[in-house]
Each structure stands twice: as C-alpha cells, then as structure tokens.
Amino acid sequence: MRRNELAEKALTAVLRQQGLRPTREGGHEVVIRAAEAQLVPPAGPILRPYRRLRRIRGGGDYQASEGAVNPEDIEADLPVAERIVDSAADVVPHMPVFTPRR
C-alpha cells in the first residue's frame, strides 16, 4: 500500500468513527478538509504534508514510471505518513461514535 493511501485510510477512519463517509466526488480533498476541521489545532503540523503526498502520488500515476518517484522520496515520506496514521489511531478512541437520532 502506498504511503499516502495509509494516511488517507487513517483520516477516513477518523471520519467514519463519527458516521461520516467521504464520497468519490471531492475525494481526497474532502477527506483532508474534514480531518483538518476536526483536528487542527493541534494536529496541523502532522496533517500539513498530506496534500504534498497526494500530489506526488498523482504525479507518479500520470508520469512515465521511470523517474517519477525516487526511492529516497519514499523513504523520506514514510515517517510522514506514519505520523498521520499514528495521530488518527490516537484520536479515534476519544471521538464520539456516531449514533443516528431516532
């Protein structure tokens, strides 16, 4: 799984905990905007690199595979994605679980 996919799944888990489900329309941007609305502050510095990870992935998807992303970038960005995952794992147990009104 790609590093940005790990980060996206972690942020989506935060939203799902609250009964929110991002749709395909708006996709990744909706996930980060909703997460930022919930978690900034204090998690701003942790979430800030998410859009850059998305741009790098998008560039790699649409460019020739050779030279699109180099191994050094991947190694440098893995801790960034892991911090996003860890942050989401820390916050989910403290967020209210969505329950529909009846």
N, C-alpha and C positions, 0 to 999 in steps of 0.2 A: 504494500500500500504506500502511496506517495505521502511525503511529509505533510503537504497541505491537506490531503484527504483526512489524515489523522486529526489535524486541527479542526477541520470542518465538522467531522463527526463528533468531536468533543463539544464544540459550540452548539451543534444541533441537539446534543443530549441535554444541554442546559435549557434550551427552549422546550424540548419535549417534556421535561420534568414539570413544566408549567402548563402543559396542554397546548403548546404552540407547535405548529408544523409548517416549516417553510415549503413553499410551493416551487415548482420549476420556474415560474415567472419571477424574475428578480434573483433567483437562485442564490449564489454565493454572497452577493452583496446584501441581500436581505438577512442572511444568517449573521454576518458580521455587524450590521447595523443594529439588529435586535440584541445581540450579545453586548455590544458597546453600550446600548441604552440601559442594560441591566447591570453591567459590571464596571463601568467607568464612572468615577474612580471606584476602586483602587487598582483595577487590572489594566488600565490604559497602556502602560509600557509593555505589558505581556501581549496584549491584543494588537498593538500597533503594527507589527511585522506581517500580520495575516494577509493584507492586501498585496504586499510585495510577493509573498509566497504564491498567491493566486496568479499574479502577473507572470512570474517565472514559469509556472506550470502552463499557463495559457500560451506563452511564447514557445515553450518546448513542444506543445501539442501542434502548433501551426508552422513551426520551422522544420527544416530538414533535421533529422535526428542527430546527425554528426555535428558536434559543437554547440548544440542548442543549450545544453546544460552540462556543466563540467562537474566531475566528482568532488572537487573542492567546495563548490557551492552547496552540494547536497550535504556534505559533512558539516559545513558551517551552519546550515539551516536546520538540521535535525534537532539540535538543542532548542531552537526557537519553537518548533512545532511541539516538542515535548513539554516545554513550559506552558503552552496553551492547553495541552491535554491535562497536565497536572493541575493547572488552575481550574479547569472545568471539573475535574474529579474532586477537587477540594470544595467547590461551591455547591455542587448539585445536592449533597446531603442537607444543606442548610436552606435550600429554596423550597418554598411551599409547593406541594404537589397539587396539580390541577384537579379539581373535582367540579363537575358540572352542577349548576344550580337546578333544583327540581321544583 
